[in-house]
Structure formats: structure tokens, C-alpha cells
Amino acid sequence: MRKIKIAIIGWGNVGRFCKQAVENAPDVELSGVVRRLQSVDKDKDELKGVCVVTDIDALKDIDVAVVSVPSREAPGKVKEIISKGIPTVDSFDVHDHIQAVKKDLHPLAIQYKTVSIFGAGWDPGTDSAIRTILRLISPDGQTTTTFGGTKGGRSMGHTAAVKAIDGVKNAVSLTLPNGAGCHKRKVYIELMPGADFEKIKNQICQDPYFVHDDTSVTAVEDISLFDTMNHGGELERLTRNIRQAYSVEGINPMMTANVLIASARAAYRAKQNAQYGAFTFIERPLIDFLPGSFEERLKGY
Amino acid sequence: MRKIKIAIIGWGNVGRFCKQAVENAPDVELSGVVRRLQSVDKDKDELKGVCVVTDIDALKDIDVAVVSVPSREAPGKVKEIISKGIPTVDSFDVHDHIQAVKKDLHPLAIQYKTVSIFGAGWDPGTDSAIRTILRLISPDGQTTTTFGGTKGGRSMGHTAAVKAIDGVKNAVSLTLPNGAGCHKRKVYIELMPGADFEKIKNQICQDPYFVHDDTSVTAVEDISLFDTMNHGGELERLTRNIRQAYSVEGINPMMTANVLIASARAAYRAKQNAQYGAFTFIERPLIDFLPGSFEERLKGY
């Protein structure tokens, strides 16, 4: 069986776990990693034997590019890659911008006869699929989504948004469940010398990522004491007659990477079937995200 | 907006709840009910104002037929209806026969340029979709499905299978969770005069519906004392790094009916897009099962 050839774009936490997910999957293989800088010494070991380049054009025969750059850079990077006709997947996570991204990417993907599956991490992504299922079993209910797992978790999107602010040396944004679909956010930052804490704090609190939530910002000496890779979500929909609940908890970038590699399969199959366009996770058939023959994928139905 | 015209085939528990689901949905309307016998007196009130016929040909302009006959009769009935070019949905629930039904129905649906979505209740159906999602987030785990909700529930498929046995006047089959994906089944039967209890008991225990489970069969005077409409399922997938759980519990035929009416929407849209064939629930995009415009369906993504 010919394996699906994957390029990983961006070498952060998600990129690293994507490499692991590719190695664990029976039907995909890694063609290379695209980074802003050539492999630096500290990553030598983990990238041993991997083709590392700074431009995707340097890689040959890519079936799907897994775009694991910071969320806000993802749509731009995706446009660049689908304009070469290469399918992409990403875990773009700004819920309010999903419709705008769809409008932006869809015609472009059709024009270049390729496929993009975007917003395809665990939330948005698989959680969005669960929310859709909850809605169709209980049309008259209301779904609450509570993030943070049992003890609070590290939001990758929020963390990356804070890290991008001028004067921030390092940061972590934790999400704590606050009941009935509400959240507290606890942001810890290490400051650059001379940075203005109050200014940075205001910038964080006014950011669309944080503006809806009860957010506290604390300057610390060493963020590693406050950090965790764990995260999770709980989805509930209760009516008088039907109650449903779903929970997921685990290593945040590992869950994201697993969904991305599954989405790479779905993107590859969509392109094979000439179903061009940019799609959210819920616009593609679930069976396309699994490895194996049709019969194998239907097992356990 | 033109509403999707639905025919309900079969007037049992699921058929009744389908009528309710249609009435609660903004985008579908009931064209009529097809029954083996003309409306009898006891159903006069609940079928008031509804066109009741014995043959689907007597109904005009059907967009989708919701086949809510006993599960084992469903594939035969579906073949008959899709051979007229009319799309169908059903909640056929014999897990082991899903692949065979696919092979049987798919070419026929293509031949008649129509669509069938089968095995589309809550299990198989939405639970199958959840199992697929669990697999793709945690490729290396093992999923257990435990039925019965918190206190045990009424399996419609199993109950119908027992009722179909000669000598059985009335029956109910309850499913009780027995830990780690195992179940006990408690079957209560009212016997016809002169029926052979031991023979019926053996027939039940050897039936594919029951053969894998710890089954007890008890003859009773009045099964209504043992009956319930409630049922549920719990799906779990645990690995060292990621844990996921989903549970659903409620009125069994109501949950089935809601999924069927959602599937009718997906079948209608598939036919509109000339995507002919017979499909399980996981072969169609989830977004197609929701009512409303594309933008409305993407809300809450």
C-alpha cells in the first residue's frame, strides 16, 4: 500500500507530536519538516534522519502539508501552500473567525484543485463534531462546553497569543473550568527587561482570545513552575428526556496532532475524489479520517 | 423555504416519535404514514389529520421515507422503496450485518439514482460516529461500549426480535450493564396459550441478538410491570495519555426518531447533490444532518 506523504510545517509542540503520530500510523509517512530556521543544534537528535528545510518547495511529492504554526498565522500559511495545489490541514482555533476563514480559503482551494481541512484540532475540530451529534439527538437542548479537564489545562492557542506580545519573554495560559460553560484564565508571563507589565496585561485582557473570560495575569520569574501539557473539555446537553455528556482529557498537543494526522488522511481522500475546497472537520465524512480499507474502517460500527 | 416531505413507514414506537420529531423540526413536514392496516380505532386520535395509507404509492411527492418497521424487516422494505427512486433512512441495528447490508443496498441505490442512509439510530448510528471520533483522537486505545444507562434499559431491536417468535404474545428485553463492555439481558415474555416455554427460551438464547450475552428469560403474566422506554449507552476509550468518555441516556424511541429525522435531511441533501448510494451514518458529513443554512449549521463550531 502506498503511504500518504506528510510534510510538517512548524516545529513547535504540535509539530513534534505530529511526527510521533505519523510514526504510529500505518498509512502515512514523513517526507520532511519545514521550519523558519535550519535545524539548530538543540533539535538535532529529535530530527535525526528527517529532511529539514526552510521552504516547502524543497520537498518533493508531498501529499498533505500539516500546518502546525501558531493559530493566527495558519490561514496565511495555508493560502500560500494551497496556491501550490498541495492539500493542507490545520487546527486554527479562533471560533469566531471560522466562517470568515471558510469564505477566504474555499474558493482558493477550488481554484487550485486542492483541499484544505481547517479548524481540525480537538476544539474546534472533534469537539465540534461531538457538539453537532449532541444537537441532532436533542434538537431542543442547549450545549455547554467547559474547558480545563478536572484540574485546569494549558490552552495552546491562548499561550501562543500571549507569547506573541512585545515584551513577553515566555508565557503560559491556563484554562480553569468555572461552571456552566464559563472559564477562568490564569496567565503567567516572564517579562523582557524593561517591559511594561500593566500595558501587557491590558493588551492580554482586550485580546479576542481573553475578552469574554475572567482573566488574571501574573508576572513570574520562571513559568515552568506553572506549566502543564494537560488539557481537556467537557460537553453536556441536558433536556427533560435525553441527557448526553462527552469528556476528553490528555496531552493537549498530542490530541491535536492525532486529529491533524487523521485529517490529513481525509484531505488526501477528498483530493483523490476531486472534492476540492476548504472544509471544517464536520463537512467531511467521519469514515474518511480512519486508516485502513473501507471494510476495516466500518468495523465496530 | 420548501420543507422536506417525509413519509413514516411503520407505526410502532419509533414511528410515533418520528411524527413528534417532524413536528418539532423547522425544515421537514409529514406527508403521510404507511401502515400494514388502515388506521384502526385506537390510533384515531394520534393520527388525526394525517394521511394514512397501506401503500407508499398512494402518497405523492415524498422526499424521504423513514422506515421504522422492525429492524430485520428494514432492509427488505428499504429495497422496495429505493427501487421506486425514493430516498430512505432506517435504524437497522444488527451490527454484524452492516457490511452485508451495504453491499446489498449500495448498487441498488445507485441504479435508481437515490440515497439510503441505514443503521442510523443512536446505536448503531450516532454512537458509531462517536466511536469513530474516539478512535481518531486515540489511535492506540480500545473502546468499550456499555448499554443500559444507569439502571438498565429497553432494547428495541432485541424486544422486537423476541416478539417475532411464534408463541410469544408480548415481550420486553432489558439490557443491563455488566462491566467493561459486557451486558446481561433480561427477557420477560407473556406466552400464547399452549406455547412451549423451554423451546421459546432456547430459540431466544440462540438468536444472534442474544447469543453473545448472559441472557435470562422469564415468563410473566403482565410484561408492563417490567417495561421501560428508557435506554442508554456509555462509550469509553482510555489510554495512558488520553481518556475519553461519552454517555447518552433517555427515551429510546425518541432518540432513535430524532436521529432518523436528522438522517432524512442528510439523505435529501445527498440526493440533491447527486451523491447516490447506500451509506452508514459515518459516511455522510455531519453538517448535513443539521437544519438551517450553511452558516447556521456552522454556528457553535
Contacts between the chains, C-beta under 8 A, distances in Angstrom:
chain1	res1	chain2	res2	distance
A	21	B	139	7.7
A	24	B	139	6.3
A	24	B	140	6.7
A	25	B	139	6.7
A	95	B	301	6.7
A	98	B	298	6.4
A	98	B	301	5.1
A	99	B	295	6.2
A	99	B	298	5.9
A	102	B	298	7.3
A	119	B	301	6.7
A	122	B	137	6.5
A	124	B	301	5.4
A	126	B	133	5.1
A	126	B	136	7.2
A	126	B	137	5.8
A	128	B	300	7.7
A	128	B	301	4.6
A	129	B	129	7.5
A	129	B	133	5.8
A	129	B	286	5.6
A	130	B	130	7.2
A	130	B	133	6.6
A	130	B	246	7.5
A	131	B	300	5.8
A	131	B	301	7.7
A	132	B	286	4.5
A	132	B	287	6.9
A	132	B	289	7.1
A	132	B	290	6.4
A	133	B	126	5.1
A	133	B	129	5.8
A	133	B	130	6.6
A	133	B	286	6.8
A	135	B	290	6.3
A	135	B	300	7.9
A	136	B	126	7.2
A	136	B	258	6.6
A	136	B	259	6.4
A	136	B	262	3.9
A	136	B	289	4.9
A	136	B	290	6.3
A	137	B	122	6.5
A	137	B	126	5.8
A	137	B	248	6.7
A	137	B	255	5.6
A	137	B	258	5.5
A	137	B	259	6.2
A	138	B	250	7.9
A	138	B	258	7.0
A	139	B	21	7.7
A	139	B	24	6.3
A	139	B	25	6.7
A	139	B	258	6.3
A	139	B	262	7.9
A	139	B	291	7.8
A	140	B	24	6.7
A	143	B	300	7.1
A	239	B	250	7.9
A	241	B	250	5.1
A	241	B	251	5.0
A	241	B	254	5.9
A	242	B	248	7.2
A	242	B	249	7.3
A	242	B	250	3.3
A	242	B	251	7.0
A	242	B	254	6.9
A	242	B	255	5.9
A	242	B	258	7.9
A	243	B	247	7.9
A	243	B	248	7.5
A	243	B	249	5.5
A	243	B	250	6.4
A	244	B	246	7.5
A	244	B	247	6.9
A	244	B	248	4.8
A	244	B	249	7.9
A	245	B	245	7.8
A	245	B	246	7.1
A	245	B	247	5.3
A	246	B	130	7.5
A	246	B	244	7.5
A	246	B	245	7.1
A	246	B	246	4.5
A	246	B	247	8.0
A	247	B	243	7.9
A	247	B	244	6.9
A	247	B	245	5.3
A	247	B	246	8.0
A	248	B	137	6.7
A	248	B	242	7.2
A	248	B	243	7.5
A	248	B	244	4.8
A	249	B	242	7.3
A	249	B	243	5.5
A	249	B	244	7.9
A	250	B	138	7.9
A	250	B	239	7.9
A	250	B	241	5.1
A	250	B	242	3.3
A	250	B	243	6.4
A	251	B	241	5.1
A	251	B	242	7.0
A	254	B	241	5.9
A	254	B	242	6.9
A	255	B	137	5.6
A	255	B	242	5.9
A	258	B	136	6.7
A	258	B	137	5.5
A	258	B	138	7.0
A	258	B	139	6.3
A	258	B	242	7.9
A	259	B	136	6.4
A	259	B	137	6.2
A	262	B	136	3.9
A	262	B	139	7.9
A	280	B	287	7.6
A	280	B	298	6.7
A	280	B	301	6.0
A	282	B	285	6.6
A	282	B	286	4.3
A	282	B	287	4.6
A	282	B	298	7.9
A	282	B	301	7.0
A	283	B	285	5.1
A	283	B	286	8.0
A	283	B	287	5.2
A	284	B	285	5.9
A	285	B	282	6.6
A	285	B	283	5.1
A	285	B	284	5.9
A	285	B	285	5.6
A	286	B	129	5.6
A	286	B	132	4.5
A	286	B	133	6.9
A	286	B	282	4.3
A	286	B	283	8.0
A	286	B	286	7.0
A	287	B	132	6.9
A	287	B	280	7.6
A	287	B	282	4.6
A	287	B	283	5.2
A	289	B	132	7.1
A	289	B	136	4.9
A	290	B	132	6.4
A	290	B	135	6.2
A	290	B	136	6.3
A	291	B	139	7.8
A	295	B	99	6.2
A	298	B	98	6.4
A	298	B	99	6.0
A	298	B	102	7.3
A	298	B	280	6.7
A	298	B	282	7.9
A	300	B	128	7.7
A	300	B	131	5.8
A	300	B	135	7.9
A	300	B	143	7.1
A	301	B	95	6.7
A	301	B	98	5.1
A	301	B	119	6.7
A	301	B	124	5.5
A	301	B	128	4.6
A	301	B	131	7.7
A	301	B	280	5.9
A	301	B	282	6.9
